[in-house]
Amino acid sequence: MYLSEILKKPVYDNTERRIGRFKDAIVSSEVSYPIIKAIIVEKLDKNVISIPYNFIISIGEEIKLNKEIDDINEYKIKNLDIRLSEDVLDRQVVDIEDKKIRRVNDIKITYSHGYYHIIGVDIGFYGILKRLGLEGIAKKFGVRSNENIIAWDDIDTLGPDYTKLKLKVQKGKIKKLHPADIAEIVDQLGLSDSLNILNSLDDEAAADTLEEVSPERQVYLLEEMDSHRAAEILDEMDPDDAADVLGDLPEDKAEELLDLMEPEESEDLRKLLEYPENTAGGIMTTEYASVNQDLNVRDVLNSLREIAKDVETIYYVYVISKNGDLVGVTSLRDILLADPDTKITDVMHTHVIKADIMEDQEDIAQKIAKYNLLALPVIEDENKLRGIITVDDAIDIVLPVAWKKRVPRMFGR
């Protein structure tokens, strides 16, 4: 049966005396397919009472109790309890399997082994019509009466009380989605629900998700989020993405967040924000792999093990002189195939395709496409390496906004 079919049904005690009507059912969020632990009854005098399940004989066209109402000890609602009608019905839910936002039109219940179990939620259009008593009209216009049920185990419920309701399914279900999928969900939700989702993620997952969110929504989220939390997320974002969103924020808000960030990250972002957004400096990232020209291949590999934790891409490795000049580039593949005792200068390519830090972003995109590069180094003061521009950022320049999120992030961590 469905919850809508039993709402407002009469409730009788063991003397056949009508005591009120069914108002809601209480279940626990602690299990995948919860059972009804109690029902909420609106009595004839309009007062409300919660009746434990052990006092219930049956639930259907009418609800029967096994004791007189005065002899029943009221059920005390616990922290992890959910009221089906109040907390779930008409709420938005995240469909984990299809990665979409749905609305709960009804709740399916079944009786098994002496208990009423919650199977799932009905998200179909017919569920709305049935709930409104319009099945006849639906059939007249050819609306199919097929169920459209999402299993209770496959949803995370959203709403103002999301932090409680998410516990009714296994923790971390939504966190297992790809950041791009979470971002797509966030883009569909209201600001409050979007914040609830981001706040349920750890800093790294929240950063990966925020990078995939539309630019306008990024700004709204960071403005409304707790400033310390926003700064922690920015710390985890790729510098170029963090700089982009900071550049879109009001100046006082951006300065506040920069002051709360880790000094090293904040310093990098302040430098990036100095460059016009349509230049190489405005779109580059300061996370890249570079090694000293005096090292041999064995030393380089040891160095890369540490560098890899903090860089956006490690496919290209840039070779730097003692005074910071870019002298060459090599690939990780070439390094792995080289003899460990070989000098890195014997492995690197000295003819490096590069961009000046003030070079126009359109020219950057053309250069990356022309030379079939995965990343392009950015230099300043003739040959000082300042950052790199990855191919996904170059694609962002030339593709329409609507298509940008469809391009895979080749270098996402």
N, C-alpha and C positions, 0 to 999 in steps of 0.2 A: 504494500500500500504506500501512499504518499502522505507526507505531512499535511498537505493542504486538505486531504480528505478527512482528517480527524480534528483539525482546528475547529473550535467552537462546538464540538460534539458534547452531548450531556454526560455528566459524571454522576454515578450513583454509588451510595455506600451499600453495606451488606443487608440493610433493611429495605432496599429498593427506594430509599429516599434520595431525591435529586438534590445534590449539594452545590452544583454549579456547572461550569463548562470548561472543557480542555483549552488551555491557553498556550502551553509550550511544553517541550520535552527537554530534559537535561541529560547530556552525555559527557563522557570524559574525553579529553583530547590526548590521553596517554597511549591509546592503542590505535592500530591502523583502521579497524572497522569497529567503532565503539558501540556499546549497548546503551539502551536507555536506562539511566540510573534513577530517574525520578520524573514526575510530571508536575507541571505548574497548573493549578486549577484556580479559576476566578470564581469565587463563591457567589451565592445569590445576593449576599450583602455587599458585593463588589470588592471585598477583601481577597487577597491572594494567599494561597498556601502551596508549599512544595511537598509533594507526597512521595516517599521512597517507593522504589519499584516493588519491594516485597509486600506492599499492601495492595498491589494491583492484580486483579484476576485476569482481565483482558482489555485490549485496546482495539477499537473498531468503530462501528456505527454508534456505539456507546462505550463508555469506560466504566468498568465495574471494579469496586473495591471490596476487600474481604473483611473490613471493619467499619464501625461507625466513625464518622469524621472526628468526633471528639476524642476517640481513643488512638488516634494516629499521631506519632511523633514526627514533627516536620523535618524535612530534609534540609541540611545546611549546605549551601552551595560552596564548593571548594575552588581554589585558584585555577586549576586546570579544567574546570567544567565549562561546557559550552551550552548555551540555550539555543536550540535549533532555529526557532522562529526569529528570535531577537538578534542573535549573533551571526546567523548564516543566511537565512532566507533573504533574497534580493541583494546579497552582497556580491561584489566582484571576486572572482577567484582566478588564480593563475593555473591554467591547464598545463601541467608539467610536460605531458607527453607531446602536445601540439604546440606548446610554447606560445599560448595566446591568452588573452583576457576574456573571461566569460562572466555571465551573470547567473546566479542561482535562482531558477524559477520554481523549483520544488526540491524536495528531499525524499529519496526512496528508502523505505523501511521494510524489513522482512522479519518474520518470526522463525526462530530456529533454536532447538535445544532449550526451550523455556525462557528465551530472552528475545527482545526486539533489537535487531542489529541495524545500524545505518550502513547501507550499501554504497550510496553515492548521491550525486546531485544531478538534477535534470536541468540542462542548459538549452533545451530546444524550444522553438516557438510554440509548438503544440502544448508544451508544459504550461505556458502562460495562459493559453486559451482554456485548457482543462481546469486550471486553478480558478479562472474567472467564471467557470460554468458555461463556457461557450463551445463545448465539443460539437454540438449540433450545427452551429454556424460553420465551424471548421470543416466538418464533413461536407456541408453544402458547397463550400468553395474549393473542395478538393485538397485541403491541407492534410498531409499525411499524419497519421497518429503514431508514427514510430517514436520509440523512446530515444532520447539523446542523453545518455547517462555518462558522467565522468565518475569513475570509481573514487570513493572517499580517500583512498590511499594515494591517488594521483593528483591531488590538489593541495595548494596552499591558499588559505583564505586571506583576503585583504580587507582593509577597512581601518577605521580609527583605532580599533583594538587589535591590530595585526600582530603586535608583539606577543600577545597571549595566544591568538588563534593559530599562529604558525606551528605551535607545538603539537597540534593534533595529528600531524603527519610526521614522518621521521625528520629529525632536524637535518638541515643542510640540503634538502631536496632541491630547492631553488638555487642553492649555491653550486650545485653540480652542473647547472646549465652553462653553456658558453657565454662569456661576457656580452657578446653581440646579441644573443637571445634575451639575456636579462635586460640589456639596454632597450631592445625593441619593446619589451613589456613596460619598462619604465616610461618610455615615450608615449605609451597609450594611457597611462594612469594620470590621475590628478596629482598635484604637487605633494600633498600629504602622504598619499600612498607610495609615491616614488621615493620620498625620503625614508619611509618605513623600510622599503626594500634595501636601499643603500645602507641604512643603519644596521641591517641584519647581516651584512657582509663584513669580512675583515678588511683591513685597509687596502691590501693588494688587490683583492677581488673587486672592491668598490672602485678603486682607481682604474682597473681594466674595464669595468663597466662604464664608468663616467667618460672614458675616452671614446666609447662607441655611441654615447648619447648625442642627440642633435645639439648643436652649439647653443641655441636659444634656451633649451632645457638645462644645459650645463650651468648657465649663468643663474637661472632661477633656483636651481638646487643648491648651489654654493652660497647664494645670498641668504637662503632660508635655513641652511644647515648650521648647527653649532660651529662656531668659528674654529675651535680647536680641532674638531673632527674634520672640518673642511681642509685645514692645514695639513693634517696627517694624510689625507687622501692625495692632496697635491704633491706631498713629499714622495709618494709612490708612483705618481704618473710619469710618463716619459716627459722630459723637459720641454720638448717642442709643443706637446699637447697642453701641458700645464701653462706654458707661456701664452698659448692661444686663448685659453679661457680667462686667464688673468687680464689679458689685454682687452677682453670684452666686458669685464666687471667695472663698476664705478671705481674711480681712482682711490678713494678712501678705503673701500672694501678690499681692493687688491693689496694696498699697502698694509692693511691690518693682517691679512692672511700671510703675506711675505714675512712680516715680523714674527709670526707664530711658527713659521716653518724652521726646519733644521738649517743652521747658518750656511752650510755648504750648498744645499739645494737652493736656498733663497738667493745666494750670491749668483749662482748660475742663471737663475731665472731673471734676476735684475739685469744681467748683461744681455740676455736674449731680448728683453723688453725694450732695450735701447735701440734696436734695429727696426726700421720700417717693416711692416708685416708682409709686404710684397717683395721683399728681398731675400737673398740666401740666408742672411743672418736671422731674418724673421721667421723662417720655416725650418731651420736646422735644429738638430738635437746635439747636446754636448756630451751625450753618452756614446762612446765609440771605443774601439780597441786600438791602442797604440803601444809600441815598444821602442826601446832605445836601439840605435843602430849598432852599438857595440856588442850586443848579445848574440849568442849562437842559438841554433834551433831548439836545443834542449832547454836553455834558459827561457826562451820565448814561450815554449809550451807550459813551463812551470808558472810563468807570469800570467798567461792567459787563463789558467785555472782560477786565479783570483779575480782577474778583470771580468770574466764572464758573468759574475754575480751582479754586476752593476751596469752593463752596457746593453744597448738596444739590439745591436746586431754584431755578430762576431765573424761573419763570413769574410769580410775584408779586414786585414790587419795593417795599420799604417805605421811606417817606420820613421822615427823622429830623431833628429840630431840633438846634441847636448844643449844647443841654444833654442830648441823648439821648432826648428824648420822641418817641414815635410820633405823627406828625401826619397821616399819610395812607398810602394804598396805591394802586398802579397795576399794570397788567399789562404784560408785555413787548410784547404786541400793541399796546396803546395807545401805548406809547413809540415803537414803530417807525412808527406811522401819524401821529405828531405832527410838527409843524414843528420842525426842529432848534433854532431860536432860542426856542422856547416855554419858559417856566419850568416846571419839573417840578411846581410847586404848582398850575399851571393844568391839568395832566393828571391829577393824583391825585384819589382819592376820599377825602373827609375822614371819612365815616361808616365806621369800621373795625370789623368784627366781631373781637373779641379775647377772650383768656382770661387770667384772673389766674393767676399762677405756682403758686398753691396750690389751684387749682380741681380738682375730682375728675375723673378720667379718663373716667368714664362720661358726665358732663355734657359733656366735651370732644367725645366721639364724637357725641353727639346734636346738638351745636351745628354741627359740620362737616356732618353729614347734613342738618340743617334748612336751612342756608344754601347747601348745594351747593358747598362750598369745596374747593379743592385743597390749601390750607394755612391754618393759623390762627396768627396771631401771639400770643406769650405775653408779658405785661407784668408788671412788678414795681414797687413804690413808685409806685403810681397809673398811670404811663404810660411807664415805661422799658422799651424792647424788650429782651428777654433771649433769645428764641429763637422757633422756630416748630414746630408739629406738623403733619406732612404727612398726607394722607388715608390713605396705606397704614398709618401707625402707628395711626390711628384705627380702621381696619378690624381691625387686630390686637387691639384692645380688645374688640370685640364678637363676633368670630368664634371658634369653637372652635379649640383649638390644632391639631388635625389638619388644619384647612382653611387655616390662616394661610399655609403655604408655597405654596398654590395661587393665592394672590392676587398678581398681578404687581406688582413694585416700580416704581411709576410714575416715581419720581424717582431710581432707581439710576444711578450714574455709570458 
